[in-house]
Amino acid sequence: MRSCVASVVCVLVFSGHVAGQSGRTVDWPGVGNDPGCARYSDLDQINRANVTRLKPAWTYHTGELKGRAGKTIECTPLVVDGVMYVTTGYLRVVALDAATGKEIWQFDPLKDHPFPHGPMSGGVNRGCAYWSDGQPGGARRILHGTSDGRLFSLDAKTGKLDPKFADGGIRDLHAALEPKFASLGYGPTSAPAVWKDVVIVGFACGEGPGIAAPGDVRAFDVRTGKELWQFRTVPRPGDVGAETWEGESWKDRGAANAWGGFSVDIERGLVFAGLGSAAFDFYGGDRHGDNLFANCTIALDARTGKRVWHFQTLRHDMWDHDLPVYPNLVTVTHDGKKIDAVAQVTKTGYVFLFDRKTGKPLFEVEQRKVPASDVPGEQAATTQPIPVKPPPFAVQSFDESNVTDIGESNRASVLARLREVRGGPAFNPPSLRGTVVIPGYHGGANWSGASFDPTSGLLFVNSNNVPNIITLVESKKGDVPRFGPYGHSGYVQFLDHEGYPAMKPPWGVLTAINLNTGEFAWQVPLGEHPELTARGVPRTGTETFGGSIVTAGGLVFIAGTKDERLHAFDKQTGKLLWEHPLPAGGYATPSTYQVNGRQYVVIAAGGAGKLNTKAGDAFVAFALEGGDGDSAKP
């Protein structure tokens, strides 16, 4: 049974500042708040001076843990007109009263509308999109893409399917694929984007050595579900970029996909995405060349899907170093001029900053020589593009100098393993011996992305310093599904004998970068391992999945850590001002909103996932002690 628990707090004094905003309602209408995904709110009721008074106001439980395995919840809640819209680990959409957490309606795509292409039991979903026709009392829709390859259009008021959209409210995204792709993994994992009456969808698809469904960007009419355009992320003969694929290596090639979502410039009619690596992730001997548009930040015309500009941040990827998230649309000051820009954070630990209209880098980008591959058949790129500014926010090499120092036995276990594999700098190619890859395939940055404060020009990005070991394995006759000459030995993190990362801490950090100057404002560890703290080890940070938001109250809110806490940092200094335990890990990006004059911060606490902590099923909303919301009943 789903339940909502409202906290009862004894403090009844409402601050004068809050009282002055009585009745004000402020939405969070998209996963990035604004279409450009700055993830910034001008709310300041919760601020540096009072954040220590932040307490849980209500908790909603999805009930999905009963009788089945937990699925992590990566959803960023939307809030429009006092109603919150969330997606769950089993792909349901739920509407809640944003002030109390009381359920209004729910929609279950798996129960009521079984997946036509095979069994499906939930999957990754980072949220939904909201659309309105802008008319009083007019149409309002929730657009929900599911990892089983469907797009649903729901009435935002009732949760019922829109009968005018596609086939009774459901667009089967597999239907347009060639038959050979129909049964393969294919579907959205991040929220669609909306520009006017156009809904734009990206896809997760196969990244292994076999054939895979294409990662093309697709757009649909939000009213009818009719497909409007596609952008081919792997070019065909005659397309721009086809020359970056040797021979027919483009055929049946998966990935190069916009699995991390989109940002939109409404006025210019541009949609932006960061694209993933080309499949197979760790071997490119069957795809010689730079492999456009893999690993590109790309700007598309939202009307037509035509490419406006692109910039490839990594050539011929062999490390699964996707661009894992939408870029942030920002305005910066360079040479005394305001410039509309695009900031792309990367798994490689760099920020690329582009002119939004032209795609020209605002800081110089150098082509630097990188190590060659010794794997038969592989042709690694000889150089990679590296921004001169900002400096990398993730560690760029692994050798004996930065092996863990949390204990002598920990260090000894790592050194013993390091002698068996190949360490070295970033962009060290995978090998048959085994190569330490740093940043690892979780980044650097990941789908957590970044938030941006327009008042200071600061970009906030959380990132990992956890190395991996990638070992290629020769395929043998009969191996399935290894259709190429090499597979790999699995997704292996380089850990010490106790299971901690092999790298010297911090293992997870939060960095503030001034995009006006290209310099760091601060960098601090993010999260902790309490058992190490008890042993006298300074705060190490933890691997992190789940993004930040920033507010006019001077705060950066972020969860995403293995210690299962929600944190608030001073955005100017990086000082940790407040943290609170969650019922499970908050591996999602929070949102903040105001209803009836009261500001809330809400986070999904689904646990489980890549950090392998206990599963949860909660959404937890926090507010200041005192105020109308404290006495609200579910």
NUDREN-701015 format. One line per field, with one value per residue (C-alpha): residue number from 1; residue in three letters; x, y, z. Coordinates in Angstrom, 1 decimal. Example, Ala and Ser with C-alpha at 12.3 -4.5 7.8 and 13.67 -1.06 7.14 Angstrom:
// NUDREN-701015
resi <- 1:2
resn <- ala:ser
c1 <- 12.3:13.7
c2 <- -4.5:-1.1
c3 <- 7.8:7.1
This chain:
// NUDREN-701015
resi <- 1:2:3:4:5:6:7:8:9:10:11:12:13:14:15:16:17:18:19:20:21:22:23:24:25:26:27:28:29:30:31:32:33:34:35:36:37:38:39:40:41:42:43:44:45:46:47:48:49:50:51:52:53:54:55:56:57:58:59:60:61:62:63:64:65:66:67:68:69:70:71:72:73:74:75:76:77:78:79:80:81:82:83:84:85:86:87:88:89:90:91:92:93:94:95:96:97:98:99:100:101:102:103:104:105:106:107:108:109:110:111:112:113:114:115:116:117:118:119:120:121:122:123:124:125:126:127:128:129:130:131:132:133:134:135:136:137:138:139:140:141:142:143:144:145:146:147:148:149:150:151:152:153:154:155:156:157:158:159:160:161:162:163:164:165:166:167:168:169:170:171:172:173:174:175:176:177:178:179:180:181:182:183:184:185:186:187:188:189:190:191:192:193:194:195:196:197:198:199:200:201:202:203:204:205:206:207:208:209:210:211:212:213:214:215:216:217:218:219:220:221:222:223:224:225:226:227:228:229:230:231:232:233:234:235:236:237:238:239:240:241:242:243:244:245:246:247:248:249:250:251:252:253:254:255:256:257:258:259:260:261:262:263:264:265:266:267:268:269:270:271:272:273:274:275:276:277:278:279:280:281:282:283:284:285:286:287:288:289:290:291:292:293:294:295:296:297:298:299:300:301:302:303:304:305:306:307:308:309:310:311:312:313:314:315:316:317:318:319:320:321:322:323:324:325:326:327:328:329:330:331:332:333:334:335:336:337:338:339:340:341:342:343:344:345:346:347:348:349:350:351:352:353:354:355:356:357:358:359:360:361:362:363:364:365:366:367:368:369:370:371:372:373:374:375:376:377:378:379:380:381:382:383:384:385:386:387:388:389:390:391:392:393:394:395:396:397:398:399:400:401:402:403:404:405:406:407:408:409:410:411:412:413:414:415:416:417:418:419:420:421:422:423:424:425:426:427:428:429:430:431:432:433:434:435:436:437:438:439:440:441:442:443:444:445:446:447:448:449:450:451:452:453:454:455:456:457:458:459:460:461:462:463:464:465:466:467:468:469:470:471:472:473:474:475:476:477:478:479:480:481:482:483:484:485:486:487:488:489:490:491:492:493:494:495:496:497:498:499:500:501:502:503:504:505:506:507:508:509:510:511:512:513:514:515:516:517:518:519:520:521:522:523:524:525:526:527:528:529:530:531:532:533:534:535:536:537:538:539:540:541:542:543:544:545:546:547:548:549:550:551:552:553:554:555:556:557:558:559:560:561:562:563:564:565:566:567:568:569:570:571:572:573:574:575:576:577:578:579:580:581:582:583:584:585:586:587:588:589:590:591:592:593:594:595:596:597:598:599:600:601:602:603:604:605:606:607:608:609:610:611:612:613:614:615:616:617:618:619:620:621:622:623:624:625:626:627:628:629:630:631:632:633:634
resn <- met:arg:ser:cys:val:ala:ser:val:val:cys:val:leu:val:phe:ser:gly:his:val:ala:gly:gln:ser:gly:arg:thr:val:asp:trp:pro:gly:val:gly:asn:asp:pro:gly:cys:ala:arg:tyr:ser:asp:leu:asp:gln:ile:asn:arg:ala:asn:val:thr:arg:leu:lys:pro:ala:trp:thr:tyr:his:thr:gly:glu:leu:lys:gly:arg:ala:gly:lys:thr:ile:glu:cys:thr:pro:leu:val:val:asp:gly:val:met:tyr:val:thr:thr:gly:tyr:leu:arg:val:val:ala:leu:asp:ala:ala:thr:gly:lys:glu:ile:trp:gln:phe:asp:pro:leu:lys:asp:his:pro:phe:pro:his:gly:pro:met:ser:gly:gly:val:asn:arg:gly:cys:ala:tyr:trp:ser:asp:gly:gln:pro:gly:gly:ala:arg:arg:ile:leu:his:gly:thr:ser:asp:gly:arg:leu:phe:ser:leu:asp:ala:lys:thr:gly:lys:leu:asp:pro:lys:phe:ala:asp:gly:gly:ile:arg:asp:leu:his:ala:ala:leu:glu:pro:lys:phe:ala:ser:leu:gly:tyr:gly:pro:thr:ser:ala:pro:ala:val:trp:lys:asp:val:val:ile:val:gly:phe:ala:cys:gly:glu:gly:pro:gly:ile:ala:ala:pro:gly:asp:val:arg:ala:phe:asp:val:arg:thr:gly:lys:glu:leu:trp:gln:phe:arg:thr:val:pro:arg:pro:gly:asp:val:gly:ala:glu:thr:trp:glu:gly:glu:ser:trp:lys:asp:arg:gly:ala:ala:asn:ala:trp:gly:gly:phe:ser:val:asp:ile:glu:arg:gly:leu:val:phe:ala:gly:leu:gly:ser:ala:ala:phe:asp:phe:tyr:gly:gly:asp:arg:his:gly:asp:asn:leu:phe:ala:asn:cys:thr:ile:ala:leu:asp:ala:arg:thr:gly:lys:arg:val:trp:his:phe:gln:thr:leu:arg:his:asp:met:trp:asp:his:asp:leu:pro:val:tyr:pro:asn:leu:val:thr:val:thr:his:asp:gly:lys:lys:ile:asp:ala:val:ala:gln:val:thr:lys:thr:gly:tyr:val:phe:leu:phe:asp:arg:lys:thr:gly:lys:pro:leu:phe:glu:val:glu:gln:arg:lys:val:pro:ala:ser:asp:val:pro:gly:glu:gln:ala:ala:thr:thr:gln:pro:ile:pro:val:lys:pro:pro:pro:phe:ala:val:gln:ser:phe:asp:glu:ser:asn:val:thr:asp:ile:gly:glu:ser:asn:arg:ala:ser:val:leu:ala:arg:leu:arg:glu:val:arg:gly:gly:pro:ala:phe:asn:pro:pro:ser:leu:arg:gly:thr:val:val:ile:pro:gly:tyr:his:gly:gly:ala:asn:trp:ser:gly:ala:ser:phe:asp:pro:thr:ser:gly:leu:leu:phe:val:asn:ser:asn:asn:val:pro:asn:ile:ile:thr:leu:val:glu:ser:lys:lys:gly:asp:val:pro:arg:phe:gly:pro:tyr:gly:his:ser:gly:tyr:val:gln:phe:leu:asp:his:glu:gly:tyr:pro:ala:met:lys:pro:pro:trp:gly:val:leu:thr:ala:ile:asn:leu:asn:thr:gly:glu:phe:ala:trp:gln:val:pro:leu:gly:glu:his:pro:glu:leu:thr:ala:arg:gly:val:pro:arg:thr:gly:thr:glu:thr:phe:gly:gly:ser:ile:val:thr:ala:gly:gly:leu:val:phe:ile:ala:gly:thr:lys:asp:glu:arg:leu:his:ala:phe:asp:lys:gln:thr:gly:lys:leu:leu:trp:glu:his:pro:leu:pro:ala:gly:gly:tyr:ala:thr:pro:ser:thr:tyr:gln:val:asn:gly:arg:gln:tyr:val:val:ile:ala:ala:gly:gly:ala:gly:lys:leu:asn:thr:lys:ala:gly:asp:ala:phe:val:ala:phe:ala:leu:glu:gly:gly:asp:gly:asp:ser:ala:lys:pro
c1 <- 0.0:1.2:1.4:2.1:3.4:3.3:5.6:4.3:6.6:6.2:7.8:5.0:6.8:6.9:9.7:8.8:10.4:8.2:5.1:5.9:5.6:2.3:0.3:3.0:3.3:6.4:6.7:9.5:8.0:10.8:13.6:16.1:13.4:13.8:14.0:17.7:18.3:20.2:18.5:18.4:15.5:15.0:13.4:15.2:12.9:15.3:18.7:22.1:20.8:18.0:18.8:19.7:16.0:15.1:13.0:11.0:7.5:6.1:7.1:5.4:6.0:5.4:4.7:6.8:9.1:6.5:7.0:9.5:13.0:13.7:14.4:16.4:14.4:16.3:13.3:13.4:9.9:8.0:5.7:3.1:0.2:0.7:0.7:3.8:4.4:6.9:7.9:8.8:11.2:8.5:7.7:4.5:3.5:2.1:0.5:0.8:-0.4:2.9:2.0:1.0:2.3:-1.2:-1.7:-4.1:-3.8:-1.4:-0.8:0.8:2.0:3.2:0.0:-2.6:-0.8:1.6:4.7:4.1:7.7:8.4:8.4:9.3:9.6:10.5:13.7:15.6:13.5:14.7:11.4:8.6:7.8:4.9:3.1:0.3:-1.5:-1.3:-5.1:-7.1:-8.7:-7.0:-5.1:-2.3:-0.3:2.3:4.6:6.2:8.8:9.6:12.6:10.5:10.3:6.9:5.8:2.6:0.5:-1.5:-4.1:-2.3:-5.5:-6.7:-3.8:-5.9:-4.4:-5.0:-7.2:-6.0:-2.3:-1.0:-2.7:-5.1:-2.4:0.5:3.2:5.0:8.5:9.7:7.2:9.4:12.4:13.6:12.4:15.9:15.9:12.4:13.3:16.5:16.8:15.5:13.7:13.9:15.5:15.5:12.6:11.5:12.0:9.3:9.5:6.1:4.0:7.0:8.2:11.8:12.9:16.3:17.0:19.1:20.1:22.7:26.3:27.8:29.6:26.5:24.0:22.0:19.0:20.0:20.4:18.7:16.9:13.2:10.5:6.7:3.6:2.6:-1.1:-1.3:1.8:2.8:6.5:7.9:11.6:14.6:18.2:20.6:23.3:25.3:25.5:24.6:26.4:25.9:25.3:27.6:30.1:29.8:33.5:34.3:33.2:35.4:33.6:30.3:31.1:28.1:25.7:23.7:25.7:24.1:24.7:25.9:22.6:21.0:20.2:21.0:18.2:18.0:18.1:16.1:16.5:12.9:13.4:16.0:14.1:17.2:17.4:20.8:22.1:25.2:25.6:26.9:29.9:29.6:29.2:31.0:32.1:35.7:36.8:36.7:38.7:35.5:34.7:38.0:37.6:36.4:32.8:30.6:28.3:29.3:30.6:29.3:27.5:25.0:22.5:19.4:16.7:13.7:11.4:13.1:15.8:18.5:21.9:22.9:26.3:28.2:31.5:33.1:34.5:36.1:37.3:36.9:35.8:37.1:36.3:32.5:33.0:29.6:28.4:26.0:23.8:22.2:24.3:23.4:22.3:24.0:24.9:28.5:30.6:33.7:35.8:33.2:30.4:27.4:27.4:24.7:26.6:26.3:28.2:28.8:30.2:31.8:32.8:36.4:36.2:36.2:33.8:33.4:31.9:30.5:28.9:25.3:24.7:27.9:29.3:32.6:34.5:34.7:37.9:40.7:40.6:43.9:44.5:46.8:48.6:47.4:48.7:48.4:46.6:48.5:45.4:45.4:43.0:42.5:43.3:43.1:42.9:46.3:45.0:42.0:40.4:41.3:40.0:42.7:40.1:38.5:40.9:39.7:37.4:38.3:41.7:43.5:46.0:46.5:49.9:51.7:51.7:47.9:47.2:44.9:46.4:43.6:45.6:48.8:47.0:44.7:47.6:49.4:46.5:46.1:49.9:49.9:47.0:48.5:51.6:49.5:47.7:48.6:48.3:49.0:47.3:43.7:42.9:45.1:43.5:41.9:44.2:44.4:46.6:44.1:44.2:43.4:40.9:40.7:38.3:36.3:33.2:31.1:33.0:34.0:30.5:27.6:23.9:23.9:25.1:25.5:23.6:24.3:23.9:23.2:23.9:27.5:28.4:29.2:28.6:28.3:29.2:29.5:32.0:33.8:37.4:36.9:39.1:38.1:40.1:39.1:40.4:39.6:39.1:39.5:36.2:36.1:34.0:30.5:30.7:27.4:26.8:30.3:30.1:33.4:37.0:36.9:34.6:35.6:35.9:33.1:32.5:35.2:36.0:39.5:39.0:41.2:40.8:38.1:36.0:37.0:38.3:42.0:42.5:43.7:40.6:38.5:36.4:33.5:33.7:31.5:33.2:32.2:33.6:33.4:32.4:33.3:36.9:37.4:38.7:37.6:35.8:36.1:36.1:35.1:34.5:30.9:29.6:31.5:32.0:31.1:33.1:36.2:35.6:35.4:38.9:40.2:40.3:39.4:36.2:36.7:33.6:31.8:31.0:28.0:24.9:22.3:22.6:22.5:20.2:21.1:18.9:18.8:19.0:22.7:22.5:23.4:21.3:22.5:22.1:23.6:26.0:26.5:25.9:22.2:22.0:20.7:23.3:23.2:26.3:27.1:27.3:30.0:32.4:31.5:31.0:28.7:25.9:23.4:22.8:19.9:19.6:17.2:15.3:17.4:20.0:18.9:20.3:18.4:18.3:16.1:13.7:12.5:9.1:6.8:3.1:0.9:4.0:6.1:9.2:10.0:13.0:12.0:14.2:13.6:15.1:15.1:18.5:19.8:21.3:25.0:26.0:24.4:22.9:19.6:16.5:13.9:10.5:10.2:9.9:10.8:9.9:11.7:10.6:11.5:10.0:6.8:4.3:1.0:2.5:3.4:-0.2:-1.3:-2.7:-2.4
c2 <- 0.0:3.5:5.8:9.4:10.6:14.2:15.3:17.2:19.8:21.8:25.0:27.3:30.6:31.5:33.8:37.3:36.7:33.6:35.5:38.2:35.6:34.1:32.4:32.5:29.4:28.6:25.6:23.2:22.4:20.4:18.1:21.0:23.5:25.9:24.4:25.2:23.0:25.4:23.7:27.1:28.4:32.0:30.8:31.9:31.1:28.3:29.9:29.8:31.3:28.9:25.7:23.9:24.1:22.0:18.9:16.3:17.7:14.6:11.2:9.3:5.5:3.9:0.5:-1.2:-3.0:-5.4:-8.8:-7.8:-6.6:-2.9:-0.7:2.5:5.7:8.3:10.7:14.4:15.4:18.0:20.5:22.5:24.4:22.6:19.1:16.9:14.4:11.6:8.3:5.2:2.3:0.2:3.0:4.2:7.9:9.3:12.7:14.0:17.0:18.9:20.3:17.0:14.2:12.8:10.7:12.2:9.5:7.0:5.3:1.9:1.3:-2.3:-3.5:-1.9:-1.9:-4.8:-4.4:-5.9:-6.9:-9.2:-9.3:-6.1:-5.5:-1.8:0.0:3.2:6.4:9.9:11.7:12.9:16.0:18.5:20.2:22.7:24.4:27.6:28.2:28.6:25.3:23.9:20.7:19.7:16.6:14.4:12.8:9.6:7.7:4.2:2.0:-0.7:1.6:3.5:7.1:7.7:10.9:11.3:13.9:15.8:16.2:12.6:10.4:8.9:8.3:11.0:9.2:11.6:10.8:8.0:4.7:5.6:7.6:5.2:5.6:2.3:3.5:0.1:0.2:2.3:0.1:-2.5:-6.0:-7.1:-4.5:-5.1:-7.4:-5.5:-3.1:0.3:3.0:6.3:6.4:10.2:12.6:13.9:17.5:19.8:22.8:24.3:21.4:19.1:16.4:15.2:11.8:10.1:6.5:3.9:1.1:-1.7:-0.9:-4.4:-6.0:-7.3:-5.4:-2.7:-0.5:3.0:5.8:8.4:11.4:11.4:14.0:13.8:16.0:16.4:16.4:13.6:11.4:11.7:11.4:14.7:14.1:12.0:12.9:10.1:10.1:7.6:9.1:7.1:7.5:11.0:12.5:14.9:12.8:9.6:9.9:9.3:5.7:3.4:1.4:0.1:0.2:2.4:-0.5:-1.8:0.4:1.1:3.9:7.4:8.2:11.0:8.8:11.6:13.9:17.4:21.1:23.6:27.2:28.1:31.5:30.2:26.9:24.8:21.5:20.4:17.0:15.2:12.0:8.6:6.6:4.3:0.6:-1.6:0.5:-0.9:-1.9:0.1:-2.1:-2.6:1.1:2.9:6.7:9.4:8.0:11.1:12.0:9.8:11.8:15.1:18.0:18.8:21.5:20.6:22.7:21.8:22.4:20.1:18.0:19.4:19.8:23.4:22.6:19.9:19.5:16.2:16.1:12.6:10.9:7.2:6.3:3.1:3.8:4.1:7.8:8.9:12.5:11.3:14.2:17.2:20.4:23.4:26.5:29.4:33.1:34.0:37.1:36.9:39.9:42.2:40.8:38.7:35.5:32.9:29.6:25.9:24.1:20.4:18.3:15.0:11.6:12.6:15.3:18.3:21.1:22.3:25.8:26.7:29.8:28.8:30.1:28.9:26.0:27.7:27.0:30.0:28.7:27.3:23.6:21.9:18.6:16.6:13.4:10.3:6.7:4.3:0.9:-2.4:-4.4:-6.1:-4.3:-1.3:2.2:4.7:8.4:10.0:13.1:14.1:17.6:19.1:22.5:24.8:26.0:25.1:22.6:19.0:18.4:14.6:12.9:12.3:9.5:6.5:5.1:4.4:8.1:8.3:4.8:4.8:5.9:5.0:2.1:0.2:-3.1:-1.2:0.3:-3.0:-4.8:-2.1:-2.1:-5.8:-5.7:-2.6:-4.6:-7.0:-4.4:-1.3:2.1:5.5:8.6:9.2:7.9:4.9:2.3:-0.9:-3.9:-7.7:-7.4:-5.1:-1.3:1.0:3.6:6.9:8.6:5.4:4.6:6.2:9.4:12.1:13.4:11.1:11.6:13.6:16.5:20.0:23.0:26.7:29.9:32.8:35.4:34.3:32.3:29.3:25.8:23.0:19.4:16.3:13.7:10.4:9.5:5.7:3.8:0.8:-2.1:-2.9:-6.2:-7.2:-10.9:-12.7:-14.1:-17.8:-19.6:-20.0:-17.1:-15.3:-12.4:-11.6:-11.1:-9.2:-10.3:-9.1:-9.0:-7.8:-9.3:-7.2:-3.9:-4.1:-1.3:-1.2:-1.7:-2.6:-5.7:-4.1:-2.9:0.7:2.5:2.0:5.7:8.0:9.9:11.9:9.4:11.7:15.5:18.5:21.3:24.9:26.3:30.0:29.9:33.5:33.0:29.2:28.8:26.7:28.5:25.5:21.7:19.6:15.9:14.8:12.2:10.0:6.4:6.7:3.5:5.1:8.4:6.3:5.0:8.5:8.7:12.2:12.6:10.6:11.4:8.5:7.5:9.7:9.3:12.0:15.7:19.1:22.1:25.7:28.4:32.1:31.2:30.6:26.9:23.9:20.8:17.4:13.8:11.0:9.6:6.1:7.5:8.0:11.7:14.9:17.7:21.5:23.4:27.1:27.9:30.6:28.6:24.9:24.7:21.8:23.6:20.8:17.1:14.7:10.9:9.6:6.3:5.0:6.5:9.6:8.5:11.3:15.0:17.0:19.8:22.8:24.6:26.7:26.0:28.4:30.5:27.5:26.3:22.6:20.5:17.0:14.1:10.5:7.9:4.7:3.3:0.2:0.8:1.1:1.9:-1.3:0.1:-1.0:-0.4:2.2:3.4:6.9:10.5:12.8:16.6:18.9:22.3:24.7:24.1:26.0:27.0:25.9:22.7:21.2:20.7:19.2:15.7:13.1
c3 <- 0.0:-0.8:2.1:2.9:6.3:7.2:10.0:13.0:14.2:17.4:16.3:15.3:14.5:10.8:9.8:8.7:5.3:4.8:5.9:3.4:0.6:2.0:-0.7:-3.4:-5.5:-7.5:-9.8:-10.9:-14.3:-15.9:-14.8:-15.2:-13.9:-16.9:-20.5:-20.6:-17.5:-15.3:-12.3:-10.5:-8.4:-7.3:-4.0:-0.9:2.0:2.8:3.0:4.6:7.9:8.5:6.6:9.8:10.7:7.6:8.6:6.7:6.0:4.3:2.9:0.1:-0.2:-3.6:-2.1:-4.8:-2.4:-1.3:-2.9:-5.5:-5.9:-5.3:-8.3:-7.9:-8.4:-10.5:-11.0:-10.6:-9.4:-11.4:-9.7:-11.5:-9.9:-6.6:-8.1:-8.1:-10.9:-10.2:-11.9:-10.0:-10.3:-11.9:-14.4:-12.8:-13.0:-9.8:-9.1:-5.6:-3.7:-3.4:0.0:1.7:-0.4:-0.7:-3.9:-6.5:-9.2:-10.6:-14.0:-14.3:-17.9:-17.2:-15.4:-17.6:-20.9:-21.1:-23.1:-26.6:-27.3:-24.4:-20.6:-18.8:-15.0:-14.7:-15.5:-15.3:-15.6:-14.7:-14.9:-17.2:-19.1:-18.8:-21.7:-21.7:-24.6:-22.7:-22.6:-19.4:-18.7:-21.8:-22.5:-20.1:-20.6:-18.9:-21.4:-20.1:-22.1:-20.8:-21.1:-22.9:-25.9:-25.5:-25.2:-23.2:-23.2:-20.0:-18.9:-16.2:-14.2:-14.3:-15.3:-18.1:-21.6:-24.2:-26.9:-29.6:-29.1:-31.4:-30.6:-27.7:-25.9:-26.6:-29.2:-29.8:-30.5:-31.8:-34.6:-36.9:-36.4:-38.8:-37.8:-36.8:-34.1:-32.8:-29.9:-28.9:-25.9:-27.0:-25.1:-23.3:-19.8:-19.4:-19.7:-23.1:-24.0:-25.2:-27.6:-28.5:-29.7:-30.4:-28.0:-28.5:-27.4:-26.9:-26.4:-24.5:-26.8:-27.0:-26.4:-26.7:-29.6:-31.4:-33.6:-31.8:-32.5:-33.7:-31.2:-33.4:-31.9:-32.7:-32.4:-32.3:-32.5:-28.8:-29.8:-32.3:-31.7:-35.3:-35.9:-37.2:-37.7:-36.9:-36.6:-37.5:-34.8:-36.9:-40.4:-43.5:-46.9:-48.1:-44.6:-43.0:-40.9:-43.0:-43.8:-40.1:-40.4:-42.4:-45.1:-43.9:-40.2:-39.6:-40.3:-37.4:-35.1:-31.8:-29.2:-30.2:-28.5:-26.4:-23.4:-21.0:-22.1:-23.7:-23.0:-25.1:-26.2:-26.6:-28.3:-30.8:-31.4:-30.7:-28.8:-27.4:-26.4:-25.4:-27.3:-26.1:-27.3:-30.3:-29.7:-28.9:-25.9:-25.4:-28.9:-32.1:-34.5:-36.6:-36.7:-37.6:-37.7:-35.4:-35.4:-35.6:-34.0:-31.0:-28.0:-29.6:-28.1:-30.8:-31.5:-33.6:-35.1:-33.0:-36.0:-38.5:-36.7:-38.9:-37.4:-36.6:-35.1:-33.3:-31.4:-30.8:-27.3:-27.6:-30.8:-31.4:-27.9:-26.4:-22.7:-22.5:-21.9:-23.2:-22.9:-20.2:-19.7:-21.4:-21.5:-19.4:-21.3:-19.5:-19.9:-19.2:-19.3:-21.5:-22.4:-20.8:-23.0:-22.1:-24.2:-24.4:-24.0:-23.7:-20.9:-21.3:-18.4:-19.4:-18.0:-18.8:-16.1:-18.4:-19.0:-22.6:-23.0:-26.4:-28.0:-28.2:-31.7:-33.4:-31.3:-31.2:-27.9:-25.6:-24.0:-26.3:-27.0:-27.7:-29.5:-27.2:-28.1:-26.3:-26.0:-28.9:-28.7:-28.9:-29.5:-32.9:-35.3:-33.1:-34.4:-31.5:-32.2:-32.0:-30.2:-28.1:-27.6:-24.2:-23.0:-21.7:-19.2:-16.9:-15.4:-15.1:-12.1:-12.0:-11.5:-14.9:-14.2:-12.0:-10.8:-7.6:-6.6:-6.1:-4.8:-1.7:1.6:3.9:5.5:4.9:4.0:1.7:-0.1:-0.3:-1.9:-4.6:-5.4:-5.8:-8.3:-10.1:-10.9:-12.9:-15.1:-17.0:-15.1:-16.6:-17.9:-19.0:-22.5:-22.0:-24.3:-23.2:-23.5:-23.3:-20.2:-18.4:-18.3:-15.4:-16.8:-15.0:-15.0:-14.9:-17.0:-14.3:-14.7:-13.9:-14.4:-15.1:-15.7:-12.5:-14.7:-13.3:-12.0:-12.7:-10.7:-13.1:-10.3:-9.9:-13.0:-10.9:-12.3:-9.8:-10.8:-8.7:-10.0:-9.2:-8.8:-9.0:-11.5:-13.5:-15.0:-18.6:-19.9:-23.5:-24.1:-27.4:-28.7:-29.3:-31.9:-30.5:-28.1:-27.6:-27.9:-28.9:-32.7:-32.9:-32.3:-28.6:-25.7:-22.2:-18.8:-17.3:-15.7:-13.0:-10.5:-9.2:-5.4:-2.5:-0.4:1.7:-1.3:-1.2:-4.4:-5.2:-5.7:-3.0:-1.7:-2.3:-4.3:-4.8:-5.0:-5.6:-7.6:-8.2:-11.5:-12.4:-16.1:-16.5:-15.7:-16.2:-12.7:-9.7:-6.9:-4.6:-4.6:-1.6:-0.8:-1.3:1.2:3.6:4.8:8.5:9.3:7.9:9.7:12.9:12.1:11.9:8.1:6.9:4.9:1.7:-0.3:-2.0:-5.5:-6.5:-8.7:-8.4:-9.3:-7.6:-7.7:-6.6:-5.1:-4.5:-0.8:-1.3:-1.2:-3.3:-2.5:-3.5:-2.3:-4.5:-2.0:-0.5:3.0:2.1:3.0:1.5:1.8:1.6:0.8:0.8:-2.9:-2.4:-0.2:-0.4:3.3:4.3:6.2:6.7:6.0:6.8:6.6:4.0:4.3:1.4:-1.0:-2.9:-6.3:-8.1:-8.6:-6.1:-7.0:-5.0:-5.2:-3.1:-2.3:-0.3:0.6:1.9:0.2:-0.1:-1.3:-2.5:-3.3:-4.4:-2.0:-3.9:-3.0:-4.7:-8.1:-9.0:-5.4:-4.2:-1.0:0.5:-1.6:-0.9:-2.2:-0.9:-2.0:0.9:1.0:3.4:4.7:7.5:10.9:11.4:8.7:7.2:5.7:9.1:10.1:6.7:6.9:4.1
